[in-house]
Amino acid sequence: MKKTIDLGARITRNKTVDRLFVVFGLLATFVGLLTLAALMIDLAIDGAGRLDWQFFTSFPSRFASRAGILSAWVGTILVMIVTAFTAVPLGVAAGIYLEEYASKNWITAIIEVNIANLAGVPSIVYGLMALGLFVYQLGLGQSILTAGLTLALLILPIVIVATREAIRAVPGSMREAALALGATKWQTVKDHVVPYSTGGILTGVIIALSRAIGETAPLITIGALTFIAFLPGAPIQAEFPFISFEWLMSPFTVMPIQMFNWVSRPQEEFHLNAAATGLVLIFMTLAMNAIAIYLRYRFRKRIKW
Amino acid sequence: MAVTEQVHPEILRSRIRTATASRSLQRARERVIEILLLLAALSSVAITVGIVGVLVFESLQFFKHVSIVEFLTDTQWTVLFADPHYGIMPLVSGTLVTSVVALLVSLPLGTVIAIYLSEYANTRTREILKPILELLSAVPTVVFGYFALLFLTPLLQRFLPSLPGFNMLSAGIVIGIMIIPYVSSLSEDAIRAVPIHIREGSYAMGATRLQTALRVLFPAAFSGIASAYVLGFSRAVGETMIVAVAAGTQPNLTLNPMEGAATITAYIVQVSLGDLPHGSIAYQSIFAAGLTLMLMTLIFNIGGYLLRKRFREIY
């Protein structure tokens, strides 16, 4: 007996299923987008009422309505300064080495495998490393310096990868032209390759810093405090030598830790403070990402090789 | 009329000397710069050495007090209690349950999104949707923790009235949504990297886009998709703030996501929040927990590597 197949029906069915998948795909995408929207609306409903001048200029307090994030946002900015000043030079230099100088040998292979693996290491493990190494072995204490260095190591792989991608996009003819005119390798790199890839590097650095700004776990691990009712010493002094680095060794808190502290309290009023802090945090990270996307777009448009 | 400069031979000789000297100076400078750049690149290796060194060193101190057998077989983790038990299993179970819930959310959604974006969406739609979707992984995790505890859990409690305020289900779902971009972006790259002639071959046989995607592209790109899955798993296992906020801090040996339980990461956070004396056994226990976490991700990475090797397709 021969089985007959209704080819027409089967084709119609397959085509319908195919078209249905579009709906399915859009739905899946919208689960993500809806979550993002719900998250922001939820934060805005809960926290927008707390966002006023007083919230940014007050220290944390036992009374939810008087508490603010002054020490937290100052701490975040200071930690980010240390992070940027460590991770950017180190990461860009490493990226330059791997793209422009490294020969194919086992050292290069180890470095490459290592960078790929570091991307998968949980951030809290960086915190444990910093706790053992920076806080106790090197005696840096639970300070802004330790926090900045920890986050710098955390984002180093991102900066390296972004630098390499940006440098790789510079055509070889640019290098050859510089070298043909008698420039040394370093002159070629410093005067041509790096300036042409600044846009890409900058984009990567901003994205990396936006990651660091929201990191909480490694900073809790090194022992950041949750209740800081003072500011670190000012970096600029009225007397000679005018610049002070005392703030580097100061205890600190940052915005995500302040938010964590408030969200883990049972009282509802503190949850409102947490929501307001979250709103500030999310605005900062989204703004940084938007700047990065814009820069990428700008530089891609402007440079025509 | 050209004026030829008369150079005294002695001056000429000195000029050549200076040029040679500056040339060798320049060469030395180039060398120094190269070494400095190499050192910067090696700093990433130093991080790994530092991580492994610290974890192993402190864990060794821990295992001087606690036997490995107890660590692996005891069913209680009560380091901070008067009668301490050091069994890592409750923390491992908490970590695995939240991660599995997260993967149950992120793998199907991420894969469907990857197929949709690479095979169905036009360039414009993709260029808009992809960056927005990637914002999901840019949101600070503590904010997601807030969302899990104060939005998703109350929402779930409407359908599951018995759900406690701290539970692994809500934390796991939110972790899963957070790692969707990791899974979808890498999977999409892998699917798009499949050569066009393989797609065309399938279309020429009369297959629809969906049939091509599921039966031809998915297997062909599986090694890349597997890397995406493994990265997603690493993220889920290492995720800290969402579970610390929403899943509770009580070690609980259970496989039921409807209960609250501490994960390895939540335990580390809980201990770090208190002021523990350096060198105490509770202090050392967070390093042993961290080492366990690293080994778990390592095992899954090796598994992913073997999977990739097994399914690698070369065109």
Contacts between the chains, C-beta under 8 A, distances in Angstrom:
chain1	res1	chain2	res2	distance
A	14	B	208	5.0
A	14	B	210	7.9
A	14	B	211	6.8
A	15	B	208	6.3
A	17	B	208	7.3
A	17	B	210	6.1
A	18	B	208	4.0
A	18	B	209	5.5
A	18	B	210	4.6
A	18	B	211	7.7
A	21	B	115	7.7
A	21	B	116	7.3
A	21	B	120	7.0
A	21	B	209	7.6
A	21	B	210	4.8
A	22	B	116	7.2
A	22	B	120	5.5
A	24	B	112	6.1
A	24	B	116	7.5
A	25	B	112	5.7
A	25	B	113	6.6
A	25	B	115	6.7
A	25	B	116	2.5
A	25	B	117	7.6
A	25	B	120	5.7
A	25	B	121	7.5
A	26	B	116	7.0
A	28	B	108	7.9
A	28	B	109	4.7
A	28	B	112	4.2
A	28	B	113	4.9
A	28	B	116	6.8
A	29	B	113	5.4
A	29	B	116	6.7
A	29	B	117	7.8
A	29	B	129	5.7
A	29	B	133	6.6
A	31	B	109	5.9
A	31	B	177	7.0
A	31	B	180	7.8
A	32	B	109	7.3
A	32	B	113	7.4
A	32	B	133	5.2
A	32	B	136	5.5
A	32	B	177	6.3
A	32	B	180	5.1
A	32	B	181	7.5
A	33	B	129	7.9
A	33	B	132	6.2
A	33	B	133	7.0
A	35	B	136	7.1
A	35	B	147	7.9
A	35	B	174	8.0
A	35	B	177	4.9
A	36	B	132	7.4
A	36	B	135	6.2
A	36	B	136	5.9
A	36	B	139	7.4
A	38	B	147	7.6
A	38	B	151	6.7
A	39	B	139	6.8
A	39	B	143	6.9
A	39	B	144	7.4
A	39	B	147	4.9
A	39	B	151	7.5
A	42	B	147	6.4
A	42	B	150	7.5
A	42	B	151	4.8
A	43	B	143	7.1
A	43	B	146	7.4
A	43	B	147	7.9
A	46	B	150	7.6
A	89	B	40	7.7
A	90	B	40	5.2
A	90	B	43	5.7
A	91	B	40	7.8
A	93	B	36	6.9
A	93	B	37	5.1
A	93	B	40	3.5
A	93	B	41	7.5
A	94	B	37	7.3
A	94	B	40	4.3
A	94	B	41	4.1
A	94	B	43	6.7
A	94	B	44	6.3
A	96	B	37	5.7
A	97	B	34	7.7
A	97	B	37	3.7
A	97	B	38	5.6
A	97	B	40	6.3
A	97	B	41	4.3
A	98	B	41	5.8
A	101	B	34	5.5
A	101	B	37	5.9
A	101	B	38	7.2
A	102	B	41	7.3
A	107	B	38	8.0
A	107	B	42	7.9
A	110	B	45	6.3
A	111	B	41	5.2
A	111	B	42	6.8
A	111	B	44	6.3
A	111	B	45	6.1
A	114	B	44	5.6
A	114	B	45	5.1
A	114	B	48	5.4
A	115	B	44	5.3
A	117	B	48	7.1
A	117	B	301	7.7
A	118	B	44	6.4
A	118	B	47	6.4
A	118	B	48	6.5
A	119	B	231	7.8
A	120	B	230	7.9
A	120	B	231	6.3
A	120	B	234	4.3
A	120	B	297	6.2
A	120	B	301	6.4
A	121	B	51	6.8
A	121	B	238	7.5
A	121	B	294	7.3
A	121	B	297	7.5
A	122	B	234	7.2
A	122	B	237	6.9
A	122	B	238	2.3
A	122	B	239	7.6
A	122	B	240	7.3
A	122	B	265	6.9
A	122	B	293	6.1
A	122	B	294	7.9
A	122	B	297	6.9
A	123	B	238	6.7
A	123	B	240	7.1
A	124	B	238	6.5
A	124	B	240	4.9
A	124	B	265	5.2
A	124	B	268	5.7
A	124	B	269	7.5
A	124	B	290	7.1
A	124	B	293	7.6
A	125	B	51	6.0
A	125	B	55	7.4
A	125	B	238	7.2
A	125	B	290	5.5
A	125	B	293	6.6
A	125	B	294	6.1
A	126	B	51	7.2
A	127	B	268	7.8
A	127	B	272	7.7
A	128	B	51	7.8
A	128	B	54	6.5
A	128	B	55	6.5
A	128	B	268	7.1
A	128	B	286	6.6
A	128	B	287	5.9
A	128	B	290	4.4
A	129	B	47	7.6
A	129	B	50	5.2
A	129	B	51	4.5
A	129	B	54	4.9
A	129	B	55	7.4
A	131	B	54	7.9
A	131	B	272	7.7
A	132	B	54	3.6
A	132	B	55	7.9
A	132	B	57	7.2
A	132	B	58	5.8
A	132	B	287	7.0
A	133	B	50	5.5
A	133	B	54	5.6
A	136	B	278	5.8
A	153	B	47	5.2
A	156	B	43	7.3
A	156	B	44	6.1
A	156	B	47	6.9
A	157	B	44	6.7
A	160	B	41	8.0
A	160	B	44	6.7
A	184	B	26	6.3
A	184	B	30	5.5
A	185	B	30	6.2
A	185	B	34	7.9
A	186	B	29	7.3
A	186	B	30	5.4
A	186	B	33	4.9
A	186	B	34	7.9
A	207	B	138	7.8
A	210	B	138	6.1
A	211	B	138	7.3
A	213	B	140	7.3
A	214	B	138	7.8
A	214	B	139	7.2
A	214	B	140	2.7
A	214	B	141	6.7
A	214	B	142	7.1
A	214	B	143	7.4
A	215	B	140	7.6
A	216	B	140	7.1
A	216	B	141	6.7
A	216	B	142	4.8
A	216	B	240	7.4
A	216	B	241	4.9
A	217	B	141	7.7
A	217	B	240	3.7
A	217	B	241	5.9
A	217	B	244	7.7
A	217	B	265	6.7
A	217	B	268	7.8
A	217	B	269	6.3
A	220	B	269	5.3
A	220	B	272	5.1
A	220	B	273	6.4
A	221	B	268	6.2
A	221	B	269	7.3
A	221	B	272	4.7
A	221	B	286	7.6
A	222	B	272	7.8
A	223	B	272	6.4
A	223	B	275	7.8
A	226	B	273	7.4
A	256	B	140	5.4
A	256	B	142	4.6
A	256	B	241	7.5
A	259	B	142	5.3
A	259	B	143	7.3
A	259	B	146	7.1
A	260	B	142	5.1
A	260	B	145	7.3
A	260	B	241	6.5
A	260	B	244	7.4
A	260	B	245	6.8
A	263	B	142	7.4
A	263	B	145	6.6
A	263	B	146	5.1
A	263	B	149	6.7
A	263	B	150	7.5
A	263	B	245	5.7
A	264	B	245	6.5
A	271	B	146	7.9
A	271	B	150	6.2
A	274	B	146	5.9
A	275	B	146	6.8
A	278	B	140	7.7
A	278	B	142	7.5
A	278	B	143	4.5
A	278	B	146	5.5
A	281	B	140	5.2
A	281	B	142	7.8
A	281	B	143	6.1
A	282	B	139	6.0
A	282	B	140	7.0
A	282	B	143	5.7
A	285	B	138	5.3
A	285	B	139	6.7
A	285	B	140	6.2
A	286	B	135	6.5
A	286	B	138	7.1
A	289	B	135	6.2
A	289	B	138	5.2
A	293	B	131	5.7
